[in-house]
């Protein structure tokens, strides 16, 4: 049935729907009318017979009262003439039957006699009253056969009327549906024509504002949009070639630097490896990684960093020939594939690149200093895979960074072994804090005039489970490269200040602590918060904490260093420049920075009193500190004559093996407890150097 309905047209579906609704309403109305008519016939019959029974009960009352049943029965004969009465019964006061009468009527012939059993008899009871006293009851059993016959006749007349109404309604609906279906058919024909012929410039004429009219307007709007799209399509097709060229460019070039990208790099290096080449020439892969580029992004923002990369790309192109392929692999990583007859040519190229990249860049009016580390691997066509060549160049790059950055290294099997060991050591360093393998040693700082210990320099050591006690130069570069220096540096600050709090309570509240800070820590935003928290937690006066930073850390980016150091100075701590004098610092820069202490490197104090150049440098540095109202500390003091000379030159603070090497915390406590108010003339060493 449902499948048949799906195949009907809309007009037929509407007619069927409306016809079904009409017939349903007529059926409901007919049932209601039949029920109401049946109720009226039944009520009328009952009222008519009750009227006769009331007349009869008035007449038979005395007869029933005195037991004259024959007389009462004769009185009931007129009532028995009613064809609708089946039985008449006289009951006494106790509802016992006294007499009954069963009238005999001629049988009726009707086609609907089979319906009679479905309509049960009615029972009517009327009390027999004499002198306002009930002496019995007159009961009549009423047949409904006459009611059924009348009801059937009524049903036939209603059925004929319903059929006539349905036919009339069908005709009216058929006429009305034409006004609904005809526009739909027109729309269907129009859309089919558009679909088959693709004439999108046609429009349908709409006259109504109903849903069909609105649908027609929407179809016109859609056709208008299609026409506009077709008009633009030709224009877009004209640009397709240009777009494809741009996509091809983006697929092989970096849009920021306009260098070849990683996708092009993989294609070219694969081609170089699989294509035979003249044995007299060699192919080299150079992996380049910019040094300190992250600091530029963090300090000046990514926009400045992007501009810096563009300038780096420009300088790289200026250092290479037309045949050399230059790539930006991502971030601050670059690669170069070039051919050269001998290794010395590659060395010249690397030196030229390092020199050019090390030259300061001017970006957004900022003078930026960066470097570049280069790892070099040789391609042997037909022997090496792309993965192997990349691994070799990466190992060489790692070696270049480990060698101090801003240099280059060629890959060798020995380098790979060393790199593997360094990586193992780096992995072990991850667990050094957790395994409590890190330890702080402390070297006392002596006041030359007061001849007493006034502070300490905290020095980090790693008690490796198999390698023994390691100095910072053996693992700090690994911590900086992996980012572990942040957590290790925070531990050093907390541990050194915790120890300082104990010594201040035991010996002197003015004792101070010098803590070395790496370049990665200086660039970390959490450094200030770490120091503030440690000072508050251990209740240390900020003036008794000095941060030691190297001259090279400050001079690599003076503007950034100036901003960071002034922010740290707001905590109330001191700033010391370590190894001062061994770099190429500008006195003007030094004057701009919030520096409190200059530490003279031991290579200058070691020349006293024989090396005139060292003496002149020390004198100049002390004079510089005095002129700038700075404190000065001489490192590496190992002899009495060195101490006396520095004492004479008013260098107030010294440290070195003359007084003590770096000691563990317990050894330092013993040193402080035994250290006299004045130093004996022999200036003997209190402790031997600790390895």
C-alpha positions as CSV (number, residue, x, y, z in Angstrom):
1,X,0.0,0.0,0.0
2,X,2.8,2.4,1.0
3,X,4.7,1.5,-2.2
4,X,1.6,2.3,-4.3
5,X,1.2,5.7,-2.6
6,X,4.9,6.5,-3.3
7,X,4.2,6.1,-7.0
8,X,1.1,8.3,-7.1
9,X,1.3,11.9,-8.3
10,X,0.9,14.8,-5.9
11,X,-2.6,15.5,-7.3
12,X,-3.7,11.9,-6.7
13,X,-2.2,11.9,-3.2
14,X,-4.0,15.2,-2.4
15,X,-7.4,13.8,-3.7
16,X,-7.0,10.6,-1.7
17,X,-6.0,12.5,1.4
18,X,-8.9,14.9,1.2
19,X,-11.4,12.1,0.3
20,X,-10.2,10.0,3.3
21,X,-10.6,13.0,5.6
22,X,-14.1,13.7,4.2
23,X,-15.2,10.1,4.6
24,X,-13.7,9.9,8.1
25,X,-15.7,13.0,9.2
26,X,-18.9,11.6,7.6
27,X,-18.4,8.3,9.4
28,X,-18.0,10.0,12.7
29,X,-21.0,12.1,12.1
30,X,-23.1,9.1,11.0
31,X,-22.2,7.1,14.1
32,X,-23.0,10.1,16.3
33,X,-26.3,10.6,14.5
34,X,-27.3,6.9,14.7
35,X,-26.5,6.8,18.4
36,X,-28.5,10.0,19.0
37,X,-31.5,8.7,16.9
38,X,-31.4,5.3,18.7
39,X,-31.5,7.1,22.1
40,X,-34.4,9.3,21.0
41,X,-36.5,6.3,19.7
42,X,-35.9,4.3,22.8
43,X,-36.8,7.2,25.1
44,X,-40.0,7.9,23.1
45,X,-41.1,4.3,23.2
46,X,-40.4,4.0,26.9
47,X,-42.4,7.2,27.6
48,X,-45.4,6.0,25.5
49,X,-45.6,2.6,27.3
50,X,-45.1,4.2,30.7
51,X,-48.0,6.5,30.0
52,X,-50.3,3.4,29.3
53,X,-49.0,1.5,32.3
54,X,-49.8,4.5,34.6
55,X,-53.4,4.5,33.4
56,X,-53.7,0.7,33.8
57,X,-52.2,0.7,37.3
58,X,-54.9,3.1,38.5
59,X,-57.6,0.7,37.3
60,X,-56.1,-2.6,38.6
61,X,-55.1,-1.3,42.0
62,X,-58.3,-2.4,44.0
63,X,-58.3,-5.8,42.2
64,X,-54.7,-6.5,43.1
65,X,-55.4,-5.3,46.7
66,X,-58.3,-7.7,47.2
67,X,-56.7,-10.6,45.2
68,X,-59.1,-10.4,42.2
69,X,-56.4,-11.3,39.7
70,X,-58.9,-12.3,36.9
71,X,-60.4,-8.9,37.0
72,X,-56.9,-7.3,36.9
73,X,-55.9,-9.5,34.0
74,X,-58.9,-8.4,31.9
75,X,-57.9,-4.8,32.7
76,X,-54.4,-5.4,31.2
77,X,-55.8,-6.6,27.9
78,X,-55.8,-3.2,26.2
79,X,-52.1,-2.9,27.2
80,X,-51.2,-6.2,25.7
81,X,-52.4,-5.0,22.3
82,X,-49.2,-2.9,22.1
83,X,-46.9,-4.8,19.6
84,X,-43.8,-3.6,21.4
85,X,-44.7,-5.4,24.7
86,X,-43.4,-8.9,25.0
87,X,-44.5,-9.7,28.6
88,X,-46.7,-8.0,31.3
89,X,-46.2,-9.1,34.9
90,X,-48.1,-8.2,38.1
91,X,-46.0,-8.4,41.3
92,X,-47.1,-8.1,44.9
93,X,-45.5,-5.9,47.6
94,X,-42.7,-8.5,48.1
95,X,-42.0,-8.6,44.3
96,X,-43.6,-12.0,44.0
97,X,-45.2,-12.7,40.7
98,X,-49.0,-12.8,41.0
99,X,-49.9,-13.0,37.4
100,X,-48.2,-12.7,34.0
101,X,-49.5,-12.0,30.5
102,X,-47.7,-12.9,27.2
103,X,-49.4,-11.1,24.3
104,X,-49.4,-13.0,21.0
105,X,-48.6,-10.8,18.0
106,X,-48.3,-11.5,14.3
107,X,-44.6,-12.2,13.4
108,X,-42.9,-9.5,11.3
109,X,-40.8,-10.2,8.3
110,X,-37.7,-8.1,7.9
111,X,-34.3,-8.5,6.2
112,X,-32.7,-7.1,9.4
113,X,-34.2,-9.7,11.8
114,X,-30.7,-11.0,12.4
115,X,-29.9,-7.7,14.2
116,X,-32.7,-8.1,16.7
117,X,-30.7,-10.3,19.1
118,X,-28.0,-7.6,19.4
119,X,-30.6,-5.2,20.9
120,X,-31.8,-6.6,24.3
121,X,-35.3,-6.0,25.8
122,X,-36.2,-3.1,28.0
123,X,-37.8,-3.5,31.4
124,X,-40.3,-0.9,32.7
125,X,-41.7,-1.0,36.3
126,X,-44.7,1.1,37.5
127,X,-45.9,0.9,41.2
128,X,-49.5,0.0,41.9
129,X,-50.8,2.5,44.5
130,X,-54.1,2.4,46.3
131,X,-54.9,5.2,48.8
132,X,-51.3,6.3,48.6
133,X,-50.2,2.8,49.6
134,X,-48.1,0.6,47.2
135,X,-49.9,-2.8,46.9
136,X,-47.8,-4.1,44.0
137,X,-45.8,-3.5,40.8
138,X,-46.7,-3.6,37.2
139,X,-43.8,-4.8,35.0
140,X,-43.5,-4.7,31.2
141,X,-40.8,-6.3,29.1
142,X,-40.4,-4.2,25.9
143,X,-39.1,-5.4,22.6
144,X,-36.8,-3.1,20.4
145,X,-37.5,-4.7,17.1
146,X,-39.5,-1.7,15.9
147,X,-36.7,0.6,17.0
148,X,-34.2,-1.5,15.0
149,X,-36.3,-1.3,11.9
150,X,-36.6,2.5,12.2
151,X,-32.9,2.8,12.9
152,X,-32.0,0.8,9.8
153,X,-34.2,3.1,7.7
154,X,-32.4,6.1,9.3
155,X,-29.0,4.6,8.5
156,X,-29.9,4.1,4.8
157,X,-31.0,7.7,4.4
158,X,-27.7,8.9,6.1
159,X,-25.6,6.6,3.9
160,X,-27.2,8.0,0.8
161,X,-26.6,11.5,2.0
162,X,-23.0,10.7,2.9
163,X,-22.3,9.3,-0.5
164,X,-23.8,12.3,-2.2
165,X,-21.7,14.6,0.1
166,X,-18.5,12.6,-0.7
167,X,-19.1,12.8,-4.4
168,X,-19.8,16.5,-4.2
169,X,-16.7,17.0,-2.0
170,X,-14.5,15.0,-4.4
171,X,-15.6,17.1,-7.3
172,X,-15.0,20.3,-5.4
173,X,-11.6,19.1,-4.2
174,X,-10.6,18.0,-7.7
175,X,-11.3,21.5,-8.9
176,X,-9.5,23.2,-6.1
177,X,-6.4,20.9,-6.4
178,X,-5.9,22.2,-9.9
179,X,-4.9,25.5,-8.4
180,X,-2.3,23.8,-6.2
181,X,-1.0,21.0,-8.4
182,X,-0.8,23.0,-11.6
183,X,1.9,25.5,-10.3
184,X,3.8,22.5,-8.9
185,X,3.7,20.8,-12.2
186,X,4.9,24.0,-13.9
187,X,7.8,24.2,-11.5
188,X,8.7,20.6,-12.1
189,X,8.7,21.0,-15.9
190,X,10.7,24.2,-15.6
191,X,13.4,22.6,-13.4
192,X,13.6,19.5,-15.6
193,X,14.1,21.7,-18.6
194,X,16.9,23.6,-16.8
195,X,18.5,20.3,-15.7
196,X,18.5,18.8,-19.1
197,X,19.4,21.9,-21.2
198,X,21.5,23.9,-18.7
199,X,19.9,27.1,-19.7
200,X,20.5,29.0,-16.5
201,X,19.5,32.3,-18.0
202,X,15.7,31.4,-17.9
203,X,13.4,32.6,-15.2
204,X,10.0,31.3,-14.0
205,X,7.0,33.6,-13.8
206,X,5.4,33.7,-10.3
207,X,2.1,35.3,-9.5
208,X,1.3,34.0,-6.0
209,X,2.9,34.8,-2.6
210,X,2.2,31.3,-1.1
211,X,4.8,28.6,-0.6
212,X,4.9,27.7,-4.2
213,X,5.3,31.3,-5.3
214,X,8.2,31.7,-2.8
215,X,9.7,28.4,-4.1
216,X,9.6,29.9,-7.6
217,X,11.4,33.0,-6.4
218,X,14.0,30.9,-4.6
219,X,14.6,29.0,-7.8
220,X,15.0,32.3,-9.7
221,X,17.5,33.5,-7.1
222,X,19.4,30.2,-7.3
223,X,19.6,30.5,-11.1
224,X,20.8,34.1,-10.7
225,X,23.6,32.8,-8.4
226,X,24.5,30.1,-10.9
227,X,24.6,32.7,-13.7
228,X,26.9,34.8,-11.6
229,X,29.1,31.8,-10.7
230,X,29.4,31.0,-14.4
231,X,30.4,34.5,-15.1
232,X,33.1,34.3,-12.5
233,X,34.2,30.8,-13.5
234,X,35.9,32.0,-16.6
235,X,37.8,34.6,-14.6
236,X,38.8,32.0,-12.1
237,X,40.0,29.7,-14.8
238,X,42.2,32.4,-16.1
239,X,43.8,32.6,-12.7
240,X,44.2,28.9,-12.3
241,X,47.5,28.7,-14.0
242,X,48.9,31.5,-11.8
243,X,47.6,29.8,-8.7
244,X,49.1,26.5,-9.7
245,X,52.4,28.2,-10.2
246,X,52.1,29.7,-6.7
247,X,51.3,26.3,-5.2
248,X,54.3,24.8,-7.0
249,X,56.4,27.6,-5.5
250,X,55.0,27.0,-2.0
251,X,55.5,23.2,-2.3
252,X,59.3,23.7,-2.9
253,X,60.1,27.1,-1.3
254,X,59.9,28.7,2.1
255,X,57.6,31.7,1.8
256,X,59.4,33.7,4.6
257,X,63.0,33.4,3.4
258,X,62.3,32.4,-0.3
259,X,64.8,29.5,0.2
260,X,64.1,26.0,-0.9
261,X,62.1,24.1,1.8
262,X,62.4,20.7,3.5
263,X,60.3,19.0,0.7
264,X,62.6,20.3,-1.9
265,X,65.6,19.3,0.3
266,X,64.4,15.7,0.5
267,X,63.9,15.5,-3.3
268,X,67.3,16.9,-4.1
269,X,69.3,15.0,-1.6
270,X,67.6,11.7,-2.8
271,X,68.5,12.6,-6.4
272,X,72.1,13.4,-5.4
273,X,72.5,10.1,-3.6
274,X,70.9,8.0,-6.4
275,X,72.6,9.7,-9.4
276,X,76.1,8.7,-10.4
277,X,78.7,11.5,-10.3
278,X,82.3,12.3,-11.4
279,X,84.6,10.7,-8.8
280,X,86.9,13.8,-8.9
281,X,84.2,15.9,-7.2
282,X,82.6,15.4,-3.8
283,X,79.1,16.3,-2.5
284,X,78.8,17.8,0.9
285,X,75.8,18.3,3.2
286,X,76.0,21.3,5.6
287,X,73.5,21.5,8.4
288,X,73.3,25.0,9.9
289,X,71.7,25.9,13.3
290,X,71.6,29.5,14.5
291,X,73.0,30.1,17.9
292,X,71.0,32.1,20.4
293,X,68.1,32.5,18.0
294,X,65.5,31.6,20.7
295,X,66.8,34.5,22.8
296,X,65.9,36.9,19.9
297,X,62.4,35.5,19.7
298,X,61.9,35.7,23.5
299,X,63.3,39.2,23.8
300,X,62.1,41.0,20.7
301,X,59.2,38.8,19.5
302,X,58.6,36.4,16.6
303,X,58.1,39.2,14.1
304,X,61.6,40.5,14.7
305,X,62.8,36.8,14.6
306,X,61.2,36.3,11.2
307,X,62.9,39.4,9.8
308,X,66.2,38.2,11.2
309,X,65.8,34.9,9.4
310,X,65.2,36.8,6.1
311,X,68.4,38.6,6.6
312,X,70.2,35.4,7.4
313,X,68.9,33.8,4.2
314,X,70.1,36.9,2.3
315,X,73.6,36.5,3.7
316,X,73.7,32.8,3.0
317,X,72.8,33.4,-0.7
318,X,75.6,35.9,-0.8
319,X,78.1,33.4,0.4
320,X,77.1,30.6,-2.0
321,X,77.4,30.1,-5.7
322,X,74.5,29.7,-8.1
323,X,75.0,25.9,-8.2
324,X,74.8,25.5,-4.5
325,X,71.3,24.6,-3.1
326,X,70.3,26.4,0.1
327,X,67.4,25.2,2.2
328,X,65.4,26.3,5.2
329,X,64.4,23.1,7.0
330,X,62.3,24.8,9.6
331,X,62.7,27.2,12.6
332,X,66.3,28.4,12.7
333,X,67.7,25.3,10.8
334,X,69.2,25.6,7.4
335,X,71.0,23.2,5.0
336,X,73.3,23.5,2.1
337,X,74.1,20.9,-0.6
338,X,77.2,21.8,-2.6
339,X,79.9,20.2,-4.6
340,X,83.6,20.9,-4.0
341,X,86.9,19.2,-5.2
342,X,88.5,19.1,-1.7
343,X,87.7,19.6,2.0
344,X,89.6,22.9,2.3
345,X,87.0,24.5,0.0
346,X,84.3,23.5,2.4
347,X,86.3,24.9,5.3
348,X,86.6,28.2,3.5
349,X,82.9,28.3,2.9
350,X,82.1,27.5,6.5
351,X,84.5,30.2,7.8
352,X,83.0,32.7,5.4
353,X,79.4,31.8,6.6
354,X,80.4,32.0,10.3
355,X,82.0,35.3,9.8
356,X,79.1,36.8,8.0
357,X,76.5,35.4,10.4
358,X,78.5,36.6,13.4
359,X,78.5,40.2,12.1
360,X,75.7,42.1,14.0
361,X,72.3,42.3,12.3
362,X,70.2,45.5,12.5
363,X,66.5,44.5,12.8
364,X,63.8,47.0,13.8
365,X,66.6,49.4,15.0
366,X,67.9,46.6,17.3
367,X,71.5,45.4,17.0
368,X,71.3,41.6,17.3
369,X,74.3,39.3,17.7
370,X,73.9,35.6,16.8
371,X,76.2,32.8,15.6
372,X,75.9,29.7,13.6
373,X,77.0,26.1,14.2
374,X,77.6,23.9,11.2
375,X,77.7,20.1,10.9
376,X,79.2,18.6,7.7
377,X,78.7,15.2,6.1
378,X,80.0,13.8,2.8
379,X,77.5,12.2,0.4
380,X,78.7,9.1,-1.4
381,X,76.3,8.5,-4.3
382,X,75.3,4.8,-4.5
383,X,76.6,4.0,-1.0
384,X,74.8,6.3,1.6
385,X,71.1,6.6,2.3
386,X,69.4,9.9,2.9
387,X,68.8,8.8,6.6
388,X,72.4,8.0,7.1
389,X,73.7,11.2,5.6
390,X,71.3,13.3,7.8
391,X,72.3,11.4,10.9
392,X,76.0,12.0,10.2
393,X,75.5,15.7,9.6
394,X,73.4,15.9,12.7
395,X,76.2,14.3,14.8
396,X,78.7,16.7,13.4
397,X,76.4,19.6,14.2
398,X,76.1,18.3,17.8
399,X,79.9,18.2,18.0
400,X,80.0,21.8,16.7
401,X,77.6,23.0,19.4
402,X,79.4,21.0,22.1
403,X,82.7,22.7,21.0
404,X,81.3,26.1,22.0
405,X,79.0,26.9,19.1
406,X,79.7,29.4,16.3
407,X,82.0,26.8,14.6
408,X,81.9,23.8,12.3
409,X,82.7,20.2,12.5
410,X,83.1,17.4,9.9
411,X,81.5,14.0,10.7
412,X,83.8,11.2,11.7
413,X,83.2,7.8,13.3
414,X,85.0,8.9,16.4
415,X,82.7,11.9,16.7
416,X,79.7,9.5,16.5
417,X,81.1,7.5,19.4
418,X,81.8,10.7,21.5
419,X,78.3,12.0,20.7
420,X,76.8,8.7,21.8
421,X,78.6,9.0,25.1
422,X,77.5,12.7,25.6
423,X,73.9,11.7,24.9
424,X,74.2,9.0,27.5
425,X,75.6,11.5,29.9
426,X,72.8,13.9,29.1
427,X,70.2,11.2,29.8
428,X,71.8,10.4,33.2
429,X,71.8,14.1,34.0
430,X,68.0,14.0,33.9
431,X,68.0,11.8,37.0
432,X,70.8,13.6,38.9
433,X,68.5,15.8,40.9
434,X,66.1,12.9,41.6
435,X,68.9,10.7,42.7
436,X,70.5,13.5,44.8
437,X,73.8,13.3,42.9
438,X,74.3,17.1,42.7
439,X,76.2,18.8,45.4
440,X,77.4,22.4,46.1
441,X,80.9,23.3,47.1
442,X,81.8,26.7,48.5
443,X,85.0,28.7,48.1
444,X,85.5,31.5,50.7
445,X,85.9,35.1,49.7
446,X,88.4,37.0,51.9
447,X,88.5,40.7,52.8
448,X,92.0,41.9,52.3
449,X,91.9,44.7,54.8
450,X,89.9,43.0,57.6
451,X,91.5,39.6,57.0
452,X,88.4,37.6,57.5
453,X,85.9,35.5,55.5
454,X,83.1,37.7,54.3
455,X,81.3,35.5,51.8
456,X,81.4,32.4,49.5
457,X,81.0,31.4,45.9
458,X,78.7,28.4,45.4
459,X,80.2,25.9,42.9
460,X,78.2,23.0,41.5
461,X,79.6,19.4,41.4
462,X,78.0,16.2,40.1
463,X,78.9,13.0,42.0
464,X,78.4,10.6,39.1
465,X,77.8,7.0,40.2
466,X,80.5,5.7,37.8
467,X,82.6,8.7,36.6
468,X,83.2,10.2,40.0
469,X,83.1,13.9,40.9
470,X,82.5,16.0,37.8
471,X,83.2,19.7,37.5
472,X,80.7,22.0,35.9
473,X,82.6,22.3,32.6
474,X,82.0,18.5,32.1
475,X,78.1,18.7,32.2
476,X,76.8,22.3,32.4
477,X,76.8,22.6,28.6
478,X,74.6,19.4,28.5
479,X,72.2,21.0,31.0
480,X,72.0,24.2,29.0
481,X,71.4,22.3,25.7
482,X,68.6,20.2,27.1
483,X,67.0,22.9,29.2
484,X,67.7,21.1,32.5
485,X,69.7,24.1,33.6
486,X,66.5,25.8,34.6
487,X,65.6,23.2,37.2
488,X,69.2,22.6,38.3
489,X,69.7,26.4,38.6
490,X,66.6,26.8,40.8
491,X,68.0,24.0,43.0
492,X,71.3,25.7,43.3
493,X,69.7,29.0,44.3
494,X,67.6,27.3,47.0
495,X,70.4,25.1,48.3
496,X,73.0,27.8,48.5
497,X,70.6,30.2,50.3
498,X,69.5,27.5,52.7
499,X,73.2,27.0,53.6
500,X,73.8,30.7,53.8
501,X,71.0,31.1,56.3
502,X,72.6,28.5,58.5
503,X,76.1,30.2,58.4
504,X,74.6,33.6,59.0
505,X,73.0,32.3,62.1
506,X,76.1,30.5,63.2
507,X,78.8,33.1,62.3
508,X,77.8,36.5,60.9
509,X,74.6,38.0,59.5
510,X,76.6,39.9,56.9
511,X,78.0,36.8,55.2
512,X,77.0,36.8,51.5
513,X,76.7,34.2,48.8
514,X,77.7,34.4,45.1
515,X,75.7,32.2,42.8
516,X,76.7,31.6,39.1
517,X,73.9,32.1,36.6
518,X,74.0,30.6,33.1
519,X,72.8,32.3,29.9
520,X,69.7,30.1,29.7
521,X,68.7,31.0,33.3
522,X,69.2,34.7,32.6
523,X,66.8,34.5,29.7
524,X,64.2,32.5,31.7
525,X,61.2,34.5,32.9
526,X,60.9,32.4,36.1
527,X,64.4,33.4,37.4
528,X,63.1,36.5,39.3
529,X,60.3,34.5,40.9
530,X,62.7,31.7,42.0
531,X,65.1,34.1,43.6
532,X,62.3,36.0,45.4
533,X,60.7,32.8,46.7
534,X,64.1,31.5,48.0
535,X,64.9,34.8,49.7
536,X,61.5,34.9,51.5
537,X,61.5,31.2,52.4
538,X,65.0,31.3,54.0
539,X,64.6,34.8,55.3
540,X,67.8,36.0,53.6
541,X,68.5,39.8,53.2
542,X,68.6,40.4,49.4
543,X,71.9,42.4,49.8
544,X,73.7,39.2,50.9
545,X,73.0,37.5,47.5
546,X,75.1,38.2,44.4
547,X,74.5,36.7,41.0
548,X,77.6,36.1,38.9
549,X,77.2,36.3,35.1
550,X,80.0,36.2,32.5
551,X,81.1,39.1,30.4
552,X,80.2,37.2,27.2
553,X,76.6,36.6,28.5
554,X,76.1,40.4,28.9
555,X,77.8,41.6,25.8
556,X,76.0,39.3,23.3
557,X,72.8,41.4,23.5
558,X,73.3,44.5,25.6
559,X,69.7,45.8,25.4
560,X,68.2,42.5,26.5
561,X,70.8,42.1,29.3
562,X,70.2,45.6,30.5
563,X,66.5,45.0,30.8
564,X,66.9,41.7,32.6
565,X,69.6,42.9,35.0
566,X,67.6,46.0,36.1
567,X,64.6,43.8,36.8
568,X,66.8,41.6,39.0
569,X,68.3,44.6,40.8
570,X,64.8,45.6,41.9
571,X,64.9,42.5,44.2
572,X,67.8,44.2,46.1
573,X,70.4,41.7,45.1
574,X,73.9,42.3,43.7
575,X,75.2,41.7,40.2
576,X,78.8,40.5,39.6
577,X,80.6,40.3,36.3
578,X,82.7,37.1,36.3
579,X,85.9,36.6,34.3
580,X,86.0,40.3,33.6
581,X,88.7,41.5,31.2
582,X,89.1,38.4,29.1
583,X,86.5,39.4,26.5
584,X,86.0,42.4,24.3
585,X,83.6,44.4,26.4
586,X,82.8,48.0,25.9
587,X,83.4,50.4,28.9
588,X,80.4,52.4,27.7
589,X,78.2,49.2,28.0
590,X,79.6,48.5,31.4
591,X,78.6,52.0,32.6
592,X,75.0,51.4,31.5
593,X,74.6,48.1,33.4
594,X,73.6,47.9,37.1
595,X,76.8,46.1,38.1
596,X,78.0,46.0,41.7
597,X,81.1,43.7,41.5
598,X,83.8,43.0,39.0
599,X,85.7,39.7,39.3
600,X,89.2,39.7,37.8
601,X,90.0,36.4,36.1
602,X,92.8,34.3,37.6
603,X,94.8,34.4,34.4
604,X,95.7,38.0,35.2
605,X,96.3,37.6,39.0
606,X,98.5,34.6,38.2
607,X,101.0,36.8,36.4
608,X,101.6,38.9,39.6
609,X,104.3,40.0,40.3
610,X,106.4,38.9,37.3
611,X,104.2,39.7,34.2
612,X,104.1,43.4,33.6
613,X,101.2,43.1,31.3
614,X,99.1,41.2,33.8
615,X,100.1,43.8,36.5
616,X,99.0,46.6,34.2
617,X,95.7,44.9,33.4
618,X,95.0,44.3,37.1
619,X,95.9,47.9,38.0
620,X,93.6,49.2,35.3
621,X,90.7,46.9,36.3
622,X,91.0,47.9,39.9
623,X,91.1,51.6,39.0
624,X,88.1,51.1,36.7
625,X,86.1,49.5,39.5
626,X,87.1,52.3,41.9
627,X,86.1,55.0,39.4
628,X,82.7,53.4,38.9
629,X,82.2,52.8,42.6
630,X,82.2,49.0,42.1
631,X,83.6,46.3,44.3
632,X,86.3,44.2,42.9
633,X,87.2,40.5,43.6
634,X,90.5,39.0,42.4
635,X,90.3,35.2,41.7
636,X,93.0,32.6,41.7
637,X,95.1,34.2,44.5
638,X,97.6,31.4,45.5
639,X,100.7,33.2,46.9
640,X,101.3,35.7,49.7
641,X,103.0,38.1,47.4
642,X,99.9,38.2,45.1
643,X,97.8,38.8,48.2
644,X,100.0,41.6,49.5
645,X,100.1,43.3,46.1
646,X,96.3,43.2,45.8
647,X,96.0,44.4,49.4
648,X,98.3,47.3,48.6
649,X,96.3,48.2,45.4
650,X,93.1,48.3,47.5
651,X,91.6,45.3,45.9
652,X,89.4,44.5,48.9
653,X,88.1,41.0,48.1
654,X,90.1,37.9,47.0
655,X,89.6,34.2,46.7
656,X,91.9,31.4,45.8
657,X,93.9,28.4,47.1
658,X,96.0,30.7,49.3
659,X,93.1,30.5,51.8
660,X,91.0,27.6,50.6
661,X,89.9,25.6,47.7
662,X,86.2,24.9,47.1
663,X,84.9,22.9,50.1
664,X,81.9,20.8,50.8
665,X,79.3,22.3,53.2
666,X,80.6,20.5,56.2
667,X,84.2,21.3,55.4
668,X,83.3,25.0,55.0
669,X,81.5,25.0,58.4
670,X,84.7,23.6,60.0
671,X,86.8,26.2,58.1
672,X,84.7,29.0,59.4
673,X,84.8,27.7,62.9
674,X,88.6,27.4,62.9
675,X,89.4,30.5,60.8
676,X,91.2,33.1,62.9
677,X,90.4,36.8,63.1
678,X,93.7,37.6,61.3
679,X,95.7,35.5,58.8
680,X,99.1,34.2,60.0
681,X,102.2,35.5,58.2
682,X,102.7,32.2,56.4
683,X,99.3,32.4,54.6
684,X,99.1,28.6,54.7
685,X,96.4,26.8,52.9
686,X,93.6,25.6,55.1
687,X,92.4,22.9,52.7
688,X,93.8,21.2,49.7
689,X,92.0,21.6,46.3
690,X,89.0,19.3,46.0
691,X,88.7,17.4,42.7
